[in-house]
Amino acid sequence: MSGKFKPGDLVILNDYGVFLGVDCYEEYVGIVLSKCYNILPQMEDQMNSFYIVYDILLDGELIKMVPQEFMRFYDEEL
């Protein structure tokens, strides 16, 4: 399994970050704490799909199982 991020990468949540319930999610820079791992959704009709997820530290809070699609690399110039 190949992930987009690696431990130590700086990330921010994209617009899907609202689904994590983090207030002002677009203002915080997070750090990836784990290697990628996968989880299977609990939907019977989609048994062949999985999500690549990470554990990240965002505003001093550990958030587990953040889907790769919810993050993007932090760019200082933005």
mmCIF file of the N, C-alpha and C atoms, coordinates in Angstrom:
data_MODEL
# 
_entry.id   MODEL 
# 
loop_
_atom_site.group_PDB 
_atom_site.id 
_atom_site.type_symbol 
_atom_site.label_atom_id 
_atom_site.label_alt_id 
_atom_site.label_comp_id 
_atom_site.label_asym_id 
_atom_site.label_entity_id 
_atom_site.label_seq_id 
_atom_site.pdbx_PDB_ins_code 
_atom_site.Cartn_x 
_atom_site.Cartn_y 
_atom_site.Cartn_z 
_atom_site.occupancy 
_atom_site.B_iso_or_equiv 
_atom_site.pdbx_formal_charge 
_atom_site.auth_seq_id 
_atom_site.auth_comp_id 
_atom_site.auth_asym_id 
_atom_site.auth_atom_id 
_atom_site.pdbx_PDB_model_num 
ATOM 1   N N  . MET A 1 1  ? 0.849   -1.171 0.000  1.00 0.00 ? 1  MET A N  1 
ATOM 2   C CA . MET A 1 1  ? 0.000   0.000  0.000  1.00 0.00 ? 1  MET A CA 1 
ATOM 3   C C  . MET A 1 1  ? 0.897   1.236  0.000  1.00 0.00 ? 1  MET A C  1 
ATOM 4   N N  . SER A 1 2  ? 0.601   2.140  -0.882 1.00 0.00 ? 2  SER A N  1 
ATOM 5   C CA . SER A 1 2  ? 1.398   3.349  -0.996 1.00 0.00 ? 2  SER A CA 1 
ATOM 6   C C  . SER A 1 2  ? 0.549   4.553  -0.601 1.00 0.00 ? 2  SER A C  1 
ATOM 7   N N  . GLY A 1 3  ? 1.031   5.284  0.374  1.00 0.00 ? 3  GLY A N  1 
ATOM 8   C CA . GLY A 1 3  ? 0.311   6.461  0.829  1.00 0.00 ? 3  GLY A CA 1 
ATOM 9   C C  . GLY A 1 3  ? 0.917   7.730  0.268  1.00 0.00 ? 3  GLY A C  1 
ATOM 10  N N  . LYS A 1 4  ? 0.161   8.780  0.317  1.00 0.00 ? 4  LYS A N  1 
ATOM 11  C CA . LYS A 1 4  ? 0.587   10.084 -0.185 1.00 0.00 ? 4  LYS A CA 1 
ATOM 12  C C  . LYS A 1 4  ? 1.494   10.803 0.817  1.00 0.00 ? 4  LYS A C  1 
ATOM 13  N N  . PHE A 1 5  ? 1.272   10.565 2.114  1.00 0.00 ? 5  PHE A N  1 
ATOM 14  C CA . PHE A 1 5  ? 1.996   11.266 3.166  1.00 0.00 ? 5  PHE A CA 1 
ATOM 15  C C  . PHE A 1 5  ? 2.884   10.307 3.947  1.00 0.00 ? 5  PHE A C  1 
ATOM 16  N N  . LYS A 1 6  ? 3.821   10.891 4.698  1.00 0.00 ? 6  LYS A N  1 
ATOM 17  C CA . LYS A 1 6  ? 4.686   10.087 5.571  1.00 0.00 ? 6  LYS A CA 1 
ATOM 18  C C  . LYS A 1 6  ? 4.774   10.784 6.928  1.00 0.00 ? 6  LYS A C  1 
ATOM 19  N N  . PRO A 1 7  ? 5.156   10.053 7.977  1.00 0.00 ? 7  PRO A N  1 
ATOM 20  C CA . PRO A 1 7  ? 5.269   10.687 9.294  1.00 0.00 ? 7  PRO A CA 1 
ATOM 21  C C  . PRO A 1 7  ? 6.194   11.913 9.237  1.00 0.00 ? 7  PRO A C  1 
ATOM 22  N N  . GLY A 1 8  ? 5.741   12.983 9.857  1.00 0.00 ? 8  GLY A N  1 
ATOM 23  C CA . GLY A 1 8  ? 6.506   14.228 9.868  1.00 0.00 ? 8  GLY A CA 1 
ATOM 24  C C  . GLY A 1 8  ? 6.046   15.244 8.844  1.00 0.00 ? 8  GLY A C  1 
ATOM 25  N N  . ASP A 1 9  ? 5.251   14.824 7.860  1.00 0.00 ? 9  ASP A N  1 
ATOM 26  C CA . ASP A 1 9  ? 4.749   15.770 6.866  1.00 0.00 ? 9  ASP A CA 1 
ATOM 27  C C  . ASP A 1 9  ? 3.785   16.753 7.511  1.00 0.00 ? 9  ASP A C  1 
ATOM 28  N N  . LEU A 1 10 ? 3.863   18.002 7.082  1.00 0.00 ? 10 LEU A N  1 
ATOM 29  C CA . LEU A 1 10 ? 2.925   19.021 7.532  1.00 0.00 ? 10 LEU A CA 1 
ATOM 30  C C  . LEU A 1 10 ? 1.736   19.038 6.590  1.00 0.00 ? 10 LEU A C  1 
ATOM 31  N N  . VAL A 1 11 ? 0.542   19.016 7.162  1.00 0.00 ? 11 VAL A N  1 
ATOM 32  C CA . VAL A 1 11 ? -0.675  18.951 6.364  1.00 0.00 ? 11 VAL A CA 1 
ATOM 33  C C  . VAL A 1 11 ? -1.708  19.937 6.894  1.00 0.00 ? 11 VAL A C  1 
ATOM 34  N N  . ILE A 1 12 ? -2.652  20.260 6.039  1.00 0.00 ? 12 ILE A N  1 
ATOM 35  C CA . ILE A 1 12 ? -3.840  20.983 6.455  1.00 0.00 ? 12 ILE A CA 1 
ATOM 36  C C  . ILE A 1 12 ? -5.035  20.183 5.946  1.00 0.00 ? 12 ILE A C  1 
ATOM 37  N N  . LEU A 1 13 ? -6.159  20.377 6.595  1.00 0.00 ? 13 LEU A N  1 
ATOM 38  C CA . LEU A 1 13 ? -7.364  19.694 6.166  1.00 0.00 ? 13 LEU A CA 1 
ATOM 39  C C  . LEU A 1 13 ? -7.992  20.469 5.015  1.00 0.00 ? 13 LEU A C  1 
ATOM 40  N N  . ASN A 1 14 ? -8.487  19.751 4.030  1.00 0.00 ? 14 ASN A N  1 
ATOM 41  C CA . ASN A 1 14 ? -9.177  20.404 2.930  1.00 0.00 ? 14 ASN A CA 1 
ATOM 42  C C  . ASN A 1 14 ? -10.649 20.584 3.311  1.00 0.00 ? 14 ASN A C  1 
ATOM 43  N N  . ASP A 1 15 ? -11.492 20.884 2.365  1.00 0.00 ? 15 ASP A N  1 
ATOM 44  C CA . ASP A 1 15 ? -12.898 21.158 2.669  1.00 0.00 ? 15 ASP A CA 1 
ATOM 45  C C  . ASP A 1 15 ? -13.621 19.966 3.279  1.00 0.00 ? 15 ASP A C  1 
ATOM 46  N N  . TYR A 1 16 ? -13.138 18.759 3.055  1.00 0.00 ? 16 TYR A N  1 
ATOM 47  C CA . TYR A 1 16 ? -13.745 17.590 3.686  1.00 0.00 ? 16 TYR A CA 1 
ATOM 48  C C  . TYR A 1 16 ? -13.447 17.541 5.186  1.00 0.00 ? 16 TYR A C  1 
ATOM 49  N N  . GLY A 1 17 ? -12.513 18.344 5.650  1.00 0.00 ? 17 GLY A N  1 
ATOM 50  C CA . GLY A 1 17 ? -12.159 18.379 7.066  1.00 0.00 ? 17 GLY A CA 1 
ATOM 51  C C  . GLY A 1 17 ? -13.323 18.736 7.972  1.00 0.00 ? 17 GLY A C  1 
ATOM 52  N N  . VAL A 1 18 ? -14.337 19.387 7.419  1.00 0.00 ? 18 VAL A N  1 
ATOM 53  C CA . VAL A 1 18 ? -15.523 19.730 8.197  1.00 0.00 ? 18 VAL A CA 1 
ATOM 54  C C  . VAL A 1 18 ? -16.181 18.459 8.749  1.00 0.00 ? 18 VAL A C  1 
ATOM 55  N N  . PHE A 1 19 ? -16.027 17.337 8.078  1.00 0.00 ? 19 PHE A N  1 
ATOM 56  C CA . PHE A 1 19 ? -16.631 16.079 8.526  1.00 0.00 ? 19 PHE A CA 1 
ATOM 57  C C  . PHE A 1 19 ? -15.961 15.519 9.779  1.00 0.00 ? 19 PHE A C  1 
ATOM 58  N N  . LEU A 1 20 ? -14.776 16.035 10.124 1.00 0.00 ? 20 LEU A N  1 
ATOM 59  C CA . LEU A 1 20 ? -14.092 15.573 11.325 1.00 0.00 ? 20 LEU A CA 1 
ATOM 60  C C  . LEU A 1 20 ? -14.562 16.300 12.579 1.00 0.00 ? 20 LEU A C  1 
ATOM 61  N N  . GLY A 1 21 ? -15.363 17.343 12.410 1.00 0.00 ? 21 GLY A N  1 
ATOM 62  C CA . GLY A 1 21 ? -15.890 18.076 13.557 1.00 0.00 ? 21 GLY A CA 1 
ATOM 63  C C  . GLY A 1 21 ? -14.878 18.986 14.220 1.00 0.00 ? 21 GLY A C  1 
ATOM 64  N N  . VAL A 1 22 ? -13.867 19.422 13.485 1.00 0.00 ? 22 VAL A N  1 
ATOM 65  C CA . VAL A 1 22 ? -12.836 20.315 14.023 1.00 0.00 ? 22 VAL A CA 1 
ATOM 66  C C  . VAL A 1 22 ? -13.223 21.756 13.701 1.00 0.00 ? 22 VAL A C  1 
ATOM 67  N N  . ASP A 1 23 ? -13.371 22.587 14.733 1.00 0.00 ? 23 ASP A N  1 
ATOM 68  C CA . ASP A 1 23 ? -13.685 24.001 14.511 1.00 0.00 ? 23 ASP A CA 1 
ATOM 69  C C  . ASP A 1 23 ? -12.514 24.688 13.823 1.00 0.00 ? 23 ASP A C  1 
ATOM 70  N N  . CYS A 1 24 ? -12.808 25.530 12.860 1.00 0.00 ? 24 CYS A N  1 
ATOM 71  C CA . CYS A 1 24 ? -11.788 26.312 12.136 1.00 0.00 ? 24 CYS A CA 1 
ATOM 72  C C  . CYS A 1 24 ? -10.696 25.410 11.575 1.00 0.00 ? 24 CYS A C  1 
ATOM 73  N N  . TYR A 1 25 ? -11.087 24.274 11.032 1.00 0.00 ? 25 TYR A N  1 
ATOM 74  C CA . TYR A 1 25 ? -10.131 23.283 10.545 1.00 0.00 ? 25 TYR A CA 1 
ATOM 75  C C  . TYR A 1 25 ? -9.154  23.844 9.524  1.00 0.00 ? 25 TYR A C  1 
ATOM 76  N N  . GLU A 1 26 ? -9.562  24.824 8.745  1.00 0.00 ? 26 GLU A N  1 
ATOM 77  C CA . GLU A 1 26 ? -8.696  25.348 7.692  1.00 0.00 ? 26 GLU A CA 1 
ATOM 78  C C  . GLU A 1 26 ? -7.580  26.239 8.228  1.00 0.00 ? 26 GLU A C  1 
ATOM 79  N N  . GLU A 1 27 ? -7.625  26.598 9.513  1.00 0.00 ? 27 GLU A N  1 
ATOM 80  C CA . GLU A 1 27 ? -6.623  27.493 10.092 1.00 0.00 ? 27 GLU A CA 1 
ATOM 81  C C  . GLU A 1 27 ? -5.438  26.768 10.715 1.00 0.00 ? 27 GLU A C  1 
ATOM 82  N N  . TYR A 1 28 ? -5.533  25.453 10.914 1.00 0.00 ? 28 TYR A N  1 
ATOM 83  C CA . TYR A 1 28 ? -4.505  24.731 11.645 1.00 0.00 ? 28 TYR A CA 1 
ATOM 84  C C  . TYR A 1 28 ? -3.612  23.912 10.739 1.00 0.00 ? 28 TYR A C  1 
ATOM 85  N N  . VAL A 1 29 ? -2.332  23.912 11.060 1.00 0.00 ? 29 VAL A N  1 
ATOM 86  C CA . VAL A 1 29 ? -1.370  23.049 10.387 1.00 0.00 ? 29 VAL A CA 1 
ATOM 87  C C  . VAL A 1 29 ? -1.186  21.831 11.279 1.00 0.00 ? 29 VAL A C  1 
ATOM 88  N N  . GLY A 1 30 ? -1.332  20.668 10.690 1.00 0.00 ? 30 GLY A N  1 
ATOM 89  C CA . GLY A 1 30 ? -1.174  19.432 11.441 1.00 0.00 ? 30 GLY A CA 1 
ATOM 90  C C  . GLY A 1 30 ? 0.094   18.705 11.032 1.00 0.00 ? 30 GLY A C  1 
ATOM 91  N N  . ILE A 1 31 ? 0.445   17.700 11.795 1.00 0.00 ? 31 ILE A N  1 
ATOM 92  C CA . ILE A 1 31 ? 1.610   16.877 11.474 1.00 0.00 ? 31 ILE A CA 1 
ATOM 93  C C  . ILE A 1 31 ? 1.165   15.418 11.447 1.00 0.00 ? 31 ILE A C  1 
ATOM 94  N N  . VAL A 1 32 ? 1.616   14.712 10.424 1.00 0.00 ? 32 VAL A N  1 
ATOM 95  C CA . VAL A 1 32 ? 1.288   13.299 10.293 1.00 0.00 ? 32 VAL A CA 1 
ATOM 96  C C  . VAL A 1 32 ? 2.136   12.522 11.297 1.00 0.00 ? 32 VAL A C  1 
ATOM 97  N N  . LEU A 1 33 ? 1.483   11.695 12.121 1.00 0.00 ? 33 LEU A N  1 
ATOM 98  C CA . LEU A 1 33 ? 2.183   10.945 13.157 1.00 0.00 ? 33 LEU A CA 1 
ATOM 99  C C  . LEU A 1 33 ? 2.404   9.478  12.796 1.00 0.00 ? 33 LEU A C  1 
ATOM 100 N N  . SER A 1 34 ? 1.609   8.945  11.893 1.00 0.00 ? 34 SER A N  1 
ATOM 101 C CA . SER A 1 34 ? 1.682   7.514  11.601 1.00 0.00 ? 34 SER A CA 1 
ATOM 102 C C  . SER A 1 34 ? 1.963   7.269  10.127 1.00 0.00 ? 34 SER A C  1 
ATOM 103 N N  . LYS A 1 35 ? 2.414   6.068  9.848  1.00 0.00 ? 35 LYS A N  1 
ATOM 104 C CA . LYS A 1 35 ? 2.432   5.614  8.463  1.00 0.00 ? 35 LYS A CA 1 
ATOM 105 C C  . LYS A 1 35 ? 0.986   5.369  8.062  1.00 0.00 ? 35 LYS A C  1 
ATOM 106 N N  . CYS A 1 36 ? 0.754   5.292  6.779  1.00 0.00 ? 36 CYS A N  1 
ATOM 107 C CA . CYS A 1 36 ? -0.610  5.048  6.337  1.00 0.00 ? 36 CYS A CA 1 
ATOM 108 C C  . CYS A 1 36 ? -1.037  3.623  6.688  1.00 0.00 ? 36 CYS A C  1 
ATOM 109 N N  . TYR A 1 37 ? -2.304  3.474  6.925  1.00 0.00 ? 37 TYR A N  1 
ATOM 110 C CA . TYR A 1 37 ? -2.893  2.153  7.111  1.00 0.00 ? 37 TYR A CA 1 
ATOM 111 C C  . TYR A 1 37 ? -4.283  2.200  6.494  1.00 0.00 ? 37 TYR A C  1 
ATOM 112 N N  . ASN A 1 38 ? -4.886  1.032  6.293  1.00 0.00 ? 38 ASN A N  1 
ATOM 113 C CA . ASN A 1 38 ? -6.183  1.043  5.635  1.00 0.00 ? 38 ASN A CA 1 
ATOM 114 C C  . ASN A 1 38 ? -7.271  0.526  6.545  1.00 0.00 ? 38 ASN A C  1 
ATOM 115 N N  . ILE A 1 39 ? -8.467  0.993  6.266  1.00 0.00 ? 39 ILE A N  1 
ATOM 116 C CA . ILE A 1 39 ? -9.650  0.533  6.981  1.00 0.00 ? 39 ILE A CA 1 
ATOM 117 C C  . ILE A 1 39 ? -10.700 0.161  5.945  1.00 0.00 ? 39 ILE A C  1 
ATOM 118 N N  . LEU A 1 40 ? -11.536 -0.759 6.300  1.00 0.00 ? 40 LEU A N  1 
ATOM 119 C CA . LEU A 1 40 ? -12.629 -1.173 5.428  1.00 0.00 ? 40 LEU A CA 1 
ATOM 120 C C  . LEU A 1 40 ? -13.914 -0.510 5.898  1.00 0.00 ? 40 LEU A C  1 
ATOM 121 N N  . PRO A 1 41 ? -14.705 0.001  4.968  1.00 0.00 ? 41 PRO A N  1 
ATOM 122 C CA . PRO A 1 41 ? -15.992 0.582  5.379  1.00 0.00 ? 41 PRO A CA 1 
ATOM 123 C C  . PRO A 1 41 ? -16.931 -0.528 5.833  1.00 0.00 ? 41 PRO A C  1 
ATOM 124 N N  . GLN A 1 42 ? -17.878 -0.177 6.657  1.00 0.00 ? 42 GLN A N  1 
ATOM 125 C CA . GLN A 1 42 ? -18.829 -1.160 7.150  1.00 0.00 ? 42 GLN A CA 1 
ATOM 126 C C  . GLN A 1 42 ? -20.087 -1.185 6.291  1.00 0.00 ? 42 GLN A C  1 
ATOM 127 N N  . MET A 1 43 ? -19.880 -1.217 5.001  1.00 0.00 ? 43 MET A N  1 
ATOM 128 C CA . MET A 1 43 ? -20.992 -1.315 4.057  1.00 0.00 ? 43 MET A CA 1 
ATOM 129 C C  . MET A 1 43 ? -20.877 -2.649 3.341  1.00 0.00 ? 43 MET A C  1 
ATOM 130 N N  . GLU A 1 44 ? -21.894 -3.448 3.412  1.00 0.00 ? 44 GLU A N  1 
ATOM 131 C CA . GLU A 1 44 ? -21.837 -4.787 2.862  1.00 0.00 ? 44 GLU A CA 1 
ATOM 132 C C  . GLU A 1 44 ? -21.670 -4.802 1.342  1.00 0.00 ? 44 GLU A C  1 
ATOM 133 N N  . ASP A 1 45 ? -22.233 -3.833 0.656  1.00 0.00 ? 45 ASP A N  1 
ATOM 134 C CA . ASP A 1 45 ? -22.180 -3.850 -0.805 1.00 0.00 ? 45 ASP A CA 1 
ATOM 135 C C  . ASP A 1 45 ? -20.855 -3.336 -1.362 1.00 0.00 ? 45 ASP A C  1 
ATOM 136 N N  . GLN A 1 46 ? -19.958 -2.840 -0.539 1.00 0.00 ? 46 GLN A N  1 
ATOM 137 C CA . GLN A 1 46 ? -18.673 -2.325 -1.005 1.00 0.00 ? 46 GLN A CA 1 
ATOM 138 C C  . GLN A 1 46 ? -17.512 -3.014 -0.304 1.00 0.00 ? 46 GLN A C  1 
ATOM 139 N N  . MET A 1 47 ? -17.529 -4.302 -0.256 1.00 0.00 ? 47 MET A N  1 
ATOM 140 C CA . MET A 1 47 ? -16.504 -5.049 0.472  1.00 0.00 ? 47 MET A CA 1 
ATOM 141 C C  . MET A 1 47 ? -15.113 -4.945 -0.159 1.00 0.00 ? 47 MET A C  1 
ATOM 142 N N  . ASN A 1 48 ? -15.026 -4.567 -1.415 1.00 0.00 ? 48 ASN A N  1 
ATOM 143 C CA . ASN A 1 48 ? -13.725 -4.507 -2.083 1.00 0.00 ? 48 ASN A CA 1 
ATOM 144 C C  . ASN A 1 48 ? -13.045 -3.153 -1.956 1.00 0.00 ? 48 ASN A C  1 
ATOM 145 N N  . SER A 1 49 ? -13.671 -2.180 -1.314 1.00 0.00 ? 49 SER A N  1 
ATOM 146 C CA . SER A 1 49 ? -13.062 -0.858 -1.193 1.00 0.00 ? 49 SER A CA 1 
ATOM 147 C C  . SER A 1 49 ? -12.479 -0.674 0.208  1.00 0.00 ? 49 SER A C  1 
ATOM 148 N N  . PHE A 1 50 ? -11.509 0.218  0.292  1.00 0.00 ? 50 PHE A N  1 
ATOM 149 C CA . PHE A 1 50 ? -10.916 0.556  1.578  1.00 0.00 ? 50 PHE A CA 1 
ATOM 150 C C  . PHE A 1 50 ? -10.441 1.993  1.524  1.00 0.00 ? 50 PHE A C  1 
ATOM 151 N N  . TYR A 1 51 ? -10.167 2.552  2.691  1.00 0.00 ? 51 TYR A N  1 
ATOM 152 C CA . TYR A 1 51 ? -9.676  3.920  2.794  1.00 0.00 ? 51 TYR A CA 1 
ATOM 153 C C  . TYR A 1 51 ? -8.267  3.906  3.348  1.00 0.00 ? 51 TYR A C  1 
ATOM 154 N N  . ILE A 1 52 ? -7.408  4.750  2.783  1.00 0.00 ? 52 ILE A N  1 
ATOM 155 C CA . ILE A 1 52 ? -6.070  4.956  3.328  1.00 0.00 ? 52 ILE A CA 1 
ATOM 156 C C  . ILE A 1 52 ? -6.199  6.082  4.343  1.00 0.00 ? 52 ILE A C  1 
ATOM 157 N N  . VAL A 1 53 ? -5.777  5.819  5.576  1.00 0.00 ? 53 VAL A N  1 
ATOM 158 C CA . VAL A 1 53 ? -5.939  6.785  6.660  1.00 0.00 ? 53 VAL A CA 1 
ATOM 159 C C  . VAL A 1 53 ? -4.629  6.982  7.418  1.00 0.00 ? 53 VAL A C  1 
ATOM 160 N N  . TYR A 1 54 ? -4.591  8.064  8.204  1.00 0.00 ? 54 TYR A N  1 
ATOM 161 C CA . TYR A 1 54 ? -3.427  8.438  8.998  1.00 0.00 ? 54 TYR A CA 1 
ATOM 162 C C  . TYR A 1 54 ? -3.891  8.927  10.362 1.00 0.00 ? 54 TYR A C  1 
ATOM 163 N N  . ASP A 1 55 ? -2.983  8.911  11.319 1.00 0.00 ? 55 ASP A N  1 
ATOM 164 C CA . ASP A 1 55 ? -3.185  9.577  12.597 1.00 0.00 ? 55 ASP A CA 1 
ATOM 165 C C  . ASP A 1 55 ? -2.424  10.897 12.513 1.00 0.00 ? 55 ASP A C  1 
ATOM 166 N N  . ILE A 1 56 ? -3.085  11.995 12.859 1.00 0.00 ? 56 ILE A N  1 
ATOM 167 C CA . ILE A 1 56 ? -2.432  13.306 12.785 1.00 0.00 ? 56 ILE A CA 1 
ATOM 168 C C  . ILE A 1 56 ? -2.600  14.047 14.112 1.00 0.00 ? 56 ILE A C  1 
ATOM 169 N N  . LEU A 1 57 ? -1.711  14.995 14.339 1.00 0.00 ? 57 LEU A N  1 
ATOM 170 C CA . LEU A 1 57 ? -1.806  15.893 15.479 1.00 0.00 ? 57 LEU A CA 1 
ATOM 171 C C  . LEU A 1 57 ? -2.221  17.250 14.927 1.00 0.00 ? 57 LEU A C  1 
ATOM 172 N N  . LEU A 1 58 ? -3.361  17.748 15.372 1.00 0.00 ? 58 LEU A N  1 
ATOM 173 C CA . LEU A 1 58 ? -3.901  19.003 14.866 1.00 0.00 ? 58 LEU A CA 1 
ATOM 174 C C  . LEU A 1 58 ? -4.336  19.859 16.041 1.00 0.00 ? 58 LEU A C  1 
ATOM 175 N N  . ASP A 1 59 ? -3.723  21.000 16.201 1.00 0.00 ? 59 ASP A N  1 
ATOM 176 C CA . ASP A 1 59 ? -4.025  21.924 17.300 1.00 0.00 ? 59 ASP A CA 1 
ATOM 177 C C  . ASP A 1 59 ? -3.929  21.219 18.655 1.00 0.00 ? 59 ASP A C  1 
ATOM 178 N N  . GLY A 1 60 ? -2.901  20.406 18.819 1.00 0.00 ? 60 GLY A N  1 
ATOM 179 C CA . GLY A 1 60 ? -2.659  19.732 20.087 1.00 0.00 ? 60 GLY A CA 1 
ATOM 180 C C  . GLY A 1 60 ? -3.553  18.533 20.350 1.00 0.00 ? 60 GLY A C  1 
ATOM 181 N N  . GLU A 1 61 ? -4.350  18.140 19.381 1.00 0.00 ? 61 GLU A N  1 
ATOM 182 C CA . GLU A 1 61 ? -5.276  17.024 19.553 1.00 0.00 ? 61 GLU A CA 1 
ATOM 183 C C  . GLU A 1 61 ? -4.928  15.899 18.579 1.00 0.00 ? 61 GLU A C  1 
ATOM 184 N N  . LEU A 1 62 ? -4.855  14.680 19.106 1.00 0.00 ? 62 LEU A N  1 
ATOM 185 C CA . LEU A 1 62 ? -4.622  13.520 18.262 1.00 0.00 ? 62 LEU A CA 1 
ATOM 186 C C  . LEU A 1 62 ? -5.923  13.142 17.577 1.00 0.00 ? 62 LEU A C  1 
ATOM 187 N N  . ILE A 1 63 ? -5.890  13.101 16.259 1.00 0.00 ? 63 ILE A N  1 
ATOM 188 C CA . ILE A 1 63 ? -7.059  12.684 15.492 1.00 0.00 ? 63 ILE A CA 1 
ATOM 189 C C  . ILE A 1 63 ? -6.667  11.423 14.738 1.00 0.00 ? 63 ILE A C  1 
ATOM 190 N N  . LYS A 1 64 ? -7.387  10.358 14.992 1.00 0.00 ? 64 LYS A N  1 
ATOM 191 C CA . LYS A 1 64 ? -7.059  9.061  14.399 1.00 0.00 ? 64 LYS A CA 1 
ATOM 192 C C  . LYS A 1 64 ? -7.928  8.794  13.181 1.00 0.00 ? 64 LYS A C  1 
ATOM 193 N N  . MET A 1 65 ? -7.371  8.007  12.287 1.00 0.00 ? 65 MET A N  1 
ATOM 194 C CA . MET A 1 65 ? -8.065  7.532  11.090 1.00 0.00 ? 65 MET A CA 1 
ATOM 195 C C  . MET A 1 65 ? -8.583  8.661  10.198 1.00 0.00 ? 65 MET A C  1 
ATOM 196 N N  . VAL A 1 66 ? -7.732  9.623  9.908  1.00 0.00 ? 66 VAL A N  1 
ATOM 197 C CA . VAL A 1 66 ? -8.101  10.712 9.001  1.00 0.00 ? 66 VAL A CA 1 
ATOM 198 C C  . VAL A 1 66 ? -7.850  10.230 7.573  1.00 0.00 ? 66 VAL A C  1 
ATOM 199 N N  . PRO A 1 67 ? -8.891  10.184 6.747  1.00 0.00 ? 67 PRO A N  1 
ATOM 200 C CA . PRO A 1 67 ? -8.701  9.723  5.365  1.00 0.00 ? 67 PRO A CA 1 
ATOM 201 C C  . PRO A 1 67 ? -7.738  10.618 4.592  1.00 0.00 ? 67 PRO A C  1 
ATOM 202 N N  . GLN A 1 68 ? -6.946  9.983  3.768  1.00 0.00 ? 68 GLN A N  1 
ATOM 203 C CA . GLN A 1 68 ? -5.981  10.693 2.930  1.00 0.00 ? 68 GLN A CA 1 
ATOM 204 C C  . GLN A 1 68 ? -6.669  11.774 2.100  1.00 0.00 ? 68 GLN A C  1 
ATOM 205 N N  . GLU A 1 69 ? -7.889  11.510 1.668  1.00 0.00 ? 69 GLU A N  1 
ATOM 206 C CA . GLU A 1 69 ? -8.625  12.455 0.828  1.00 0.00 ? 69 GLU A CA 1 
ATOM 207 C C  . GLU A 1 69 ? -9.045  13.715 1.580  1.00 0.00 ? 69 GLU A C  1 
ATOM 208 N N  . PHE A 1 70 ? -8.937  13.720 2.918  1.00 0.00 ? 70 PHE A N  1 
ATOM 209 C CA . PHE A 1 70 ? -9.338  14.874 3.716  1.00 0.00 ? 70 PHE A CA 1 
ATOM 210 C C  . PHE A 1 70 ? -8.174  15.842 3.950  1.00 0.00 ? 70 PHE A C  1 
ATOM 211 N N  . MET A 1 71 ? -6.975  15.501 3.470  1.00 0.00 ? 71 MET A N  1 
ATOM 212 C CA . MET A 1 71 ? -5.786  16.300 3.759  1.00 0.00 ? 71 MET A CA 1 
ATOM 213 C C  . MET A 1 71 ? -5.088  16.738 2.478  1.00 0.00 ? 71 MET A C  1 
ATOM 214 N N  . ARG A 1 72 ? -4.298  17.794 2.634  1.00 0.00 ? 72 ARG A N  1 
ATOM 215 C CA . ARG A 1 72 ? -3.380  18.187 1.558  1.00 0.00 ? 72 ARG A CA 1 
ATOM 216 C C  . ARG A 1 72 ? -2.111  18.707 2.216  1.00 0.00 ? 72 ARG A C  1 
ATOM 217 N N  . PHE A 1 73 ? -1.037  18.755 1.447  1.00 0.00 ? 73 PHE A N  1 
ATOM 218 C CA . PHE A 1 73 ? 0.237   19.230 1.983  1.00 0.00 ? 73 PHE A CA 1 
ATOM 219 C C  . PHE A 1 73 ? 0.123   20.719 2.340  1.00 0.00 ? 73 PHE A C  1 
ATOM 220 N N  . TYR A 1 74 ? 0.773   21.091 3.435  1.00 0.00 ? 74 TYR A N  1 
ATOM 221 C CA . TYR A 1 74 ? 0.832   22.492 3.844  1.00 0.00 ? 74 TYR A CA 1 
ATOM 222 C C  . TYR A 1 74 ? 1.813   23.217 2.944  1.00 0.00 ? 74 TYR A C  1 
ATOM 223 N N  . ASP A 1 75 ? 1.417   24.381 2.466  1.00 0.00 ? 75 ASP A N  1 
ATOM 224 C CA . ASP A 1 75 ? 2.275   25.208 1.621  1.00 0.00 ? 75 ASP A CA 1 
ATOM 225 C C  . ASP A 1 75 ? 2.401   26.562 2.295  1.00 0.00 ? 75 ASP A C  1 
ATOM 226 N N  . GLU A 1 76 ? 3.621   26.880 2.761  1.00 0.00 ? 76 GLU A N  1 
ATOM 227 C CA . GLU A 1 76 ? 3.862   28.140 3.476  1.00 0.00 ? 76 GLU A CA 1 
ATOM 228 C C  . GLU A 1 76 ? 3.516   29.370 2.653  1.00 0.00 ? 76 GLU A C  1 
ATOM 229 N N  . GLU A 1 77 ? 3.580   29.254 1.344  1.00 0.00 ? 77 GLU A N  1 
ATOM 230 C CA . GLU A 1 77 ? 3.403   30.414 0.495  1.00 0.00 ? 77 GLU A CA 1 
ATOM 231 C C  . GLU A 1 77 ? 1.938   30.793 0.294  1.00 0.00 ? 77 GLU A C  1 
ATOM 232 N N  . LEU A 1 78 ? 1.018   29.958 0.756  1.00 0.00 ? 78 LEU A N  1 
ATOM 233 C CA . LEU A 1 78 ? -0.407  30.297 0.564  1.00 0.00 ? 78 LEU A CA 1 
ATOM 234 C C  . LEU A 1 78 ? -0.921  31.200 1.638  1.00 0.00 ? 78 LEU A C  1 
# 
